[in-house]
């Protein structure tokens, strides 16, 4: 449990507040959903307009 209590690499200089971690994860998830929806809508519109 020493590694969890005292991390030796990666978390020495810039440490994120614990409250921001789920907020950032949730924001990335929502951003990915929105971007994929926009991409799918654009692809569907392009293929739709080409077939007509």
Order of alpha helices (4+ residues) and beta strands (2+ residues): alpha-alpha
